[in-house]
Amino acid sequence: MSKLRIAVIGVGHLGKIHSRLLRGVEGAKLFGIVDPVEAARTTVSADLKVPAFADHRPLLGQIDAAIIATPTRFHHAVAAELLGRGVHVLIEKPITPSVADAQELVTLADKHSLVLQVGHVERFNPAFVAAQPHISDPKYIEVFRTAPYTCRSVDVGVVLDLMIHDLDLVLALTKSEVIAVESLGSSVFGPNEDWAQARLTFRSGCIANLTASRVSPTVQRSLSAHWQGGSANIDFAAKKASLISHAPVQEEPIDVLKASPAEHAQIKERLFQDYLPLTDLPVVESNAILEEQRDFVASIRGSRQAQVSGRDGLRALDAAEQILAGIAAHHWDGSSSGRIGPHYEEPSGILAGPHWQRLHAGAFRRLAG
């Protein structure tokens, strides 16, 4: 069986990693790399000994698949052209800047029976892979993803840069519809929010709290999930996962209200051995991006849906758009006339409807028309 000819489009930080790792994927061949920046593409081309192009169009008709690692604003245009020409696509997260564009890509992939995979790489983190089978019908999920400022992905805010990973994970775990979103966030450096906090309510009754920051002095990538019978804790950075069972293991559970001081001491000493047994899960070391690429190739070969499909990317983006809407509308001063949005802006004075405008506090007039 001939190898799939795959191009990497966009060889910035992440595109370089994709290009290097792709050479180790069985059944795949790195056919070429694409980047409009000459210095970027010539460096990668020289290092990996592959052809380089300034544009993806010369490769149409020569490649079977592509990995898109361009800035987010170019995702839709590049992916739409590739899918329209019969090319399978793995597109980095977020799938596109807007839900409408994402839906168009999903429709195109379906129309041409092509694989459309989205680069929510944490699905392939070995700690998540180890814990996911044990998490059943979660009722509360808490996620933290924080890091110092890197000056990368500044064309989008922290919601589409970092929190989007965790939205995908939470949606994969809950398998339920989002019915309510509360959120707030603030810009520190640029035009987009740099930290954000969101609370999602699901039809299943699950609540998820997500915190993301790219202006934090500490690095944290963690998820905890709680259900009636226990909880799971995942450290994505350390690639560790553990379970705590909440099921009683004593034949006669101790009534802590009536327990003696000696029994209290025993509970505290043996809490995570006898009362809330804690188990460290075995985690198989792996490279998440490499596993993501292998899944992409296997999906194409097997004509099956990728683990993170275009629809998964669309659902995560839809939740992200709701969060961004909440951030834009958040009132910082507890009043309808106070500062709103990620830039703490004063209200514009424009009221709902086409003909009304605020003159000053408490006074309005109708405009002509």
FENVENCOR-V933900 format. One record per residue. N is the residue number from 1. RES is the residue in one small letter. PHI is phi in whole degrees, 0 to 359 (none if undefined). PSI is psi in radians with two decimals (NA if undefined). D_LAST is the distance of its C-alpha to the last C-alpha in Angstrom with 2 decimals. Layout:
# FENVENCOR-V933900
<<N:RES:PHI:PSI:D_LAST> <N:RES:PHI:PSI:D_LAST>>
This chain:
# FENVENCOR-V933900
<<1:m:none:2.26:69.22> <2:s:289:2.68:67.38> <3:k:283:2.58:65.19> <4:l:290:2.29:61.42> <5:r:271:1.99:60.09> <6:i:238:2.35:57.35> <7:a:252:2.59:55.28> <8:v:253:2.11:53.63> <9:i:253:1.96:50.32> <10:g:98:1.87:49.53> <11:v:241:0.87:52.59> <12:g:283:-2.62:51.30> <13:h:306:-0.93:52.81> <14:l:284:-0.64:52.43> <15:g:298:-0.62:52.94> <16:k:298:-0.74:56.29> <17:i:296:-0.80:57.40> <18:h:302:-0.77:56.43> <19:s:298:-0.78:58.29> <20:r:294:-0.79:61.42> <21:l:288:-0.55:61.59> <22:l:301:-0.49:60.88> <23:r:294:-0.31:64.27> <24:g:262:0.12:65.87> <25:v:268:2.10:64.20> <26:e:296:2.36:66.66> <27:g:86:0.07:65.54> <28:a:234:2.64:62.97> <29:k:228:2.22:63.17> <30:l:287:1.82:60.95> <31:f:276:-0.50:60.33> <32:g:179:2.88:58.21> <33:i:235:2.66:55.69> <34:v:229:2.32:52.39> <35:d:197:2.35:50.57> <36:p:289:-0.29:48.75> <37:v:274:1.99:50.44> <38:e:301:-0.77:53.84> <39:a:298:-0.68:55.67> <40:a:294:-0.84:54.60> <41:r:288:-0.62:55.60> <42:t:290:-0.59:58.85> <43:t:295:-0.85:60.00> <44:v:293:-0.69:59.54> <45:s:300:-0.75:60.98> <46:a:292:-0.69:64.06> <47:d:292:-0.70:64.55> <48:l:257:-0.06:64.29> <49:k:59:0.86:65.64> <50:v:231:2.70:62.77> <51:p:296:2.57:60.77> <52:a:239:2.54:57.54> <53:f:225:2.61:54.44> <54:a:276:-0.31:51.34> <55:d:216:2.65:49.27> <56:h:280:-0.30:49.78> <57:r:298:-0.65:49.51> <58:p:299:-0.30:53.17> <59:l:272:-0.23:54.21> <60:l:297:2.30:52.48> <61:g:91:-0.20:55.25> <62:q:248:-0.30:57.73> <63:i:245:2.69:56.61> <64:d:264:-0.48:56.48> <65:a:207:2.86:54.29> <66:a:213:2.60:52.35> <67:i:251:2.10:51.51> <68:i:261:2.01:48.12> <69:a:233:0.62:48.15> <70:t:281:2.98:45.45> <71:p:305:2.60:42.64> <72:t:306:-0.64:40.25> <73:r:296:-0.30:37.44> <74:f:261:-0.08:39.80> <75:h:304:-0.87:41.06> <76:h:296:-0.86:38.84> <77:a:298:-0.79:39.27> <78:v:292:-0.82:43.03> <79:a:295:-0.70:43.71> <80:a:298:-0.72:41.73> <81:e:293:-0.71:43.75> <82:l:294:-0.82:47.01> <83:l:297:-0.65:46.45> <84:g:295:-0.36:45.46> <85:r:255:0.29:48.84> <86:g:82:0.39:50.88> <87:v:258:2.21:51.35> <88:h:293:2.55:51.66> <89:v:227:2.28:49.57> <90:l:251:2.02:50.09> <91:i:245:2.29:46.93> <92:e:297:2.75:46.88> <93:k:282:2.65:44.64> <94:p:288:2.74:41.77> <95:i:305:-0.76:41.57> <96:t:206:3.01:38.19> <97:p:285:-0.32:35.28> <98:s:224:2.64:33.14> <99:v:298:-0.69:33.96> <100:a:300:-0.77:32.44> <101:d:294:-0.68:34.78> <102:a:296:-0.74:37.69> <103:q:299:-0.65:37.24> <104:e:297:-0.71:37.37> <105:l:293:-0.71:40.67> <106:v:299:-0.74:42.13> <107:t:295:-0.73:41.32> <108:l:298:-0.77:42.90> <109:a:298:-0.75:46.01> <110:d:297:-0.76:46.43> <111:k:301:-0.68:45.99> <112:h:258:0.14:48.73> <113:s:54:0.86:50.91> <114:l:247:2.71:50.82> <115:v:281:2.21:51.28> <116:l:238:1.88:48.20> <117:q:247:2.57:49.35> <118:v:243:2.43:47.43> <119:g:281:0.90:49.21> <120:h:278:1.41:49.09> <121:v:291:-0.36:52.58> <122:e:295:-0.31:53.29> <123:r:299:-0.43:53.98> <124:f:258:0.03:57.09> <125:n:299:2.24:58.11> <126:p:300:-0.48:61.63> <127:a:291:-0.72:61.03> <128:f:292:-0.71:58.10> <129:v:301:-0.68:60.17> <130:a:289:-0.64:62.97> <131:a:272:-0.56:60.90> <132:q:307:-0.77:58.43> <133:p:298:-0.34:60.99> <134:h:269:-0.18:61.83> <135:i:264:1.92:58.30> <136:s:238:2.15:57.66> <137:d:50:1.05:54.64> <138:p:295:2.59:53.62> <139:k:245:-0.28:51.92> <140:y:210:2.30:51.10> <141:i:229:2.36:50.67> <142:e:232:2.28:50.32> <143:v:228:2.40:49.82> <144:f:234:2.31:50.03> <145:r:218:1.74:49.47> <146:t:228:2.63:49.65> <147:a:195:2.82:50.88> <148:p:291:2.94:50.73> <149:y:288:2.31:48.24> <150:t:248:-0.17:49.43> <151:c:68:0.22:46.77> <152:r:255:2.73:46.56> <153:s:56:0.63:43.60> <154:v:282:-0.09:41.19> <155:d:286:-0.21:38.54> <156:v:230:2.86:37.92> <157:g:274:-3.08:38.13> <158:v:293:-0.44:40.99> <159:v:295:-0.82:39.53> <160:l:276:-0.29:39.75> <161:d:274:-0.90:42.79> <162:l:245:-0.89:45.06> <163:m:299:-0.46:43.68> <164:i:303:-0.59:43.05> <165:h:303:-0.84:46.86> <166:d:284:-0.51:47.14> <167:l:299:-0.75:44.29> <168:d:298:-0.76:46.28> <169:l:296:-0.79:49.46> <170:v:297:-0.74:48.01> <171:l:296:-0.65:46.49> <172:a:293:-0.60:49.87> <173:l:280:-0.69:51.70> <174:t:280:-0.61:49.52> <175:k:51:0.76:48.81> <176:s:218:2.83:46.04> <177:e:278:2.41:42.27> <178:v:284:2.22:40.15> <179:i:245:-0.21:38.32> <180:a:204:2.53:37.06> <181:v:223:2.29:36.55> <182:e:237:2.42:36.47> <183:s:202:2.77:36.50> <184:l:206:2.78:36.21> <185:g:187:2.96:37.13> <186:s:213:2.54:37.03> <187:s:272:2.43:37.16> <188:v:244:-0.79:40.20> <189:f:256:-0.74:40.67> <190:g:226:-2.67:37.78> <191:p:283:-0.24:34.31> <192:n:244:2.85:35.31> <193:e:294:2.44:36.85> <194:d:251:-0.26:40.63> <195:w:219:2.63:41.58> <196:a:205:2.63:40.21> <197:q:225:2.37:41.30> <198:a:222:2.57:40.28> <199:r:234:2.06:41.41> <200:l:250:2.36:41.25> <201:t:249:2.31:42.09> <202:f:251:2.70:43.54> <203:r:301:-0.49:43.96> <204:s:289:-0.17:47.71> <205:g:99:-0.12:47.48> <206:c:287:2.51:48.05> <207:i:243:2.37:46.35> <208:a:233:2.21:46.19> <209:n:253:2.21:45.63> <210:l:236:2.29:45.13> <211:t:237:2.26:45.40> <212:a:224:2.43:45.00> <213:s:210:2.41:45.36> <214:r:246:0.34:46.15> <215:v:230:0.63:46.74> <216:s:259:2.50:49.61> <217:p:286:-0.21:53.12> <218:t:242:2.61:54.64> <219:v:261:2.18:54.65> <220:q:215:2.27:54.30> <221:r:222:1.61:53.76> <222:s:219:2.70:54.65> <223:l:218:2.33:53.80> <224:s:236:2.37:55.27> <225:a:235:2.43:54.92> <226:h:232:2.39:56.17> <227:w:221:3.13:57.10> <228:q:300:-0.62:59.32> <229:g:263:-0.02:62.51> <230:g:170:-2.88:62.03> <231:s:209:2.80:60.02> <232:a:229:2.53:59.88> <233:n:233:2.27:59.37> <234:i:236:2.25:58.59> <235:d:249:1.81:58.91> <236:f:291:-0.60:57.40> <237:a:289:-0.81:58.66> <238:a:279:-0.18:62.23> <239:k:57:0.94:62.17> <240:k:231:2.61:63.56> <241:a:213:2.54:62.86> <242:s:216:2.77:64.43> <243:l:237:2.54:64.40> <244:i:236:2.20:65.11> <245:s:269:2.30:66.33> <246:h:262:-0.02:65.39> <247:a:287:2.37:67.84> <248:p:296:2.33:70.83> <249:v:252:-0.14:73.96> <250:q:273:2.49:76.37> <251:e:298:-0.66:78.40> <252:e:233:1.64:77.79> <253:p:304:2.50:74.57> <254:i:282:2.33:74.96> <255:d:276:1.84:73.22> <256:v:295:-0.40:71.97> <257:l:288:-0.46:71.79> <258:k:251:-0.02:75.49> <259:a:293:2.62:76.66> <260:s:280:2.87:79.35> <261:p:305:-0.64:79.02> <262:a:294:-0.69:81.07> <263:e:290:-0.65:78.71> <264:h:300:-0.76:75.69> <265:a:298:-0.68:77.42> <266:q:293:-0.71:78.09> <267:i:300:-0.83:74.48> <268:k:295:-0.65:73.25> <269:e:286:-0.62:75.98> <270:r:246:0.39:75.58> <271:l:305:-0.89:71.88> <272:f:266:0.19:70.89> <273:q:253:-0.87:74.24> <274:d:255:-0.48:75.03> <275:y:253:-0.75:71.94> <276:l:231:1.31:68.89> <277:p:305:2.18:70.54> <278:l:256:2.28:68.82> <279:t:235:2.19:69.34> <280:d:279:2.16:68.55> <281:l:281:2.51:67.49> <282:p:290:2.20:69.19> <283:v:244:2.13:66.74> <284:v:275:2.09:67.70> <285:e:299:2.31:66.94> <286:s:200:2.89:64.66> <287:n:261:2.02:62.02> <288:a:298:-0.70:58.66> <289:i:293:-0.69:57.17> <290:l:296:-0.73:60.34> <291:e:294:-0.63:60.20> <292:e:298:-0.78:56.58> <293:q:295:-0.69:57.67> <294:r:297:-0.67:60.58> <295:d:295:-0.66:58.33> <296:f:300:-0.86:56.13> <297:v:295:-0.76:59.20> <298:a:296:-0.62:60.65> <299:s:294:-0.70:57.42> <300:i:293:-0.80:57.48> <301:r:294:-0.67:61.20> <302:g:265:0.04:61.02> <303:s:50:0.83:57.83> <304:r:234:2.93:56.57> <305:q:287:2.41:53.50> <306:a:293:2.78:53.57> <307:q:299:-0.62:53.86> <308:v:242:1.64:50.38> <309:s:278:3.02:48.44> <310:g:300:-0.64:45.05> <311:r:294:-0.63:43.84> <312:d:298:-0.78:45.24> <313:g:297:-0.64:43.32> <314:l:295:-0.74:40.13> <315:r:295:-0.74:40.69> <316:a:297:-0.70:41.35> <317:l:293:-0.66:38.21> <318:d:299:-0.76:36.10> <319:a:296:-0.69:37.57> <320:a:297:-0.71:36.98> <321:e:297:-0.66:33.26> <322:q:295:-0.68:33.04> <323:i:295:-0.78:34.97> <324:l:296:-0.63:32.77> <325:a:296:-0.70:29.66> <326:g:294:-0.68:31.54> <327:i:297:-0.75:32.53> <328:a:295:-0.50:28.99> <329:a:261:-0.06:27.89> <330:h:294:2.31:31.07> <331:h:265:2.08:30.83> <332:w:279:-0.38:33.76> <333:d:251:0.16:33.69> <334:g:72:0.32:33.48> <335:s:215:2.71:30.13> <336:s:292:-0.31:26.51> <337:s:260:0.02:25.84> <338:g:276:-3.05:28.87> <339:r:291:2.52:29.54> <340:i:226:2.80:28.87> <341:g:79:3.10:30.04> <342:p:292:-0.28:33.04> <343:h:253:0.19:32.30> <344:y:53:0.84:31.86> <345:e:277:2.60:28.42> <346:e:288:2.51:26.41> <347:p:304:2.54:23.24> <348:s:287:-0.35:20.23> <349:g:92:-0.12:18.21> <350:i:278:2.25:15.51> <351:l:263:2.89:15.37> <352:a:300:2.44:15.28> <353:g:103:2.73:12.03> <354:p:278:-0.19:8.95> <355:h:236:0.18:6.97> <356:w:237:2.47:10.18> <357:q:216:2.44:12.61> <358:r:284:2.28:16.12> <359:l:271:-0.85:17.17> <360:h:199:3.08:20.81> <361:a:307:2.09:23.04> <362:g:85:-0.06:22.04> <363:a:239:2.42:19.02> <364:f:223:2.75:15.32> <365:r:215:2.73:12.11> <366:r:270:2.32:8.52> <367:l:280:2.90:6.40> <368:a:298:2.54:3.76> <369:g:119:NA:0.00>>
